[in-house]
Amino acid sequence: SRAEIEAILQGTLPENFDFDEQPRVESREMQPVAILENLVENLTDQHKIALQAKDEHITDLRLQIDQLRQDLAESRKPWWKR
């Protein structure tokens, strides 16, 4: 989270921060870097998922628009041609 990143950068991690849940590194000095890399990787994955969902939503909307156009065209035909 943004708060975790700021805390890491300021060196003021909460007392209950669990380093065991974070990536392992050789030295404690490199731990904040590894945590930031992990956070960036997670955010990148989330962003990719969000982009894919957006693309799927756009595709669905385009299909709905096409269907509405067809329905509109059909409704404009005289009743004897429907």
Buried (B, 14 or more C-beta within 10 A) or exposed (E): EEEBBEBBEEEEBEEEBEEEEBEEBEEEEEBBEBBBEEBEEEEEEEEEEEEEEEEEEEEEEEEEEEEEEEEEEEEEEEEEEE
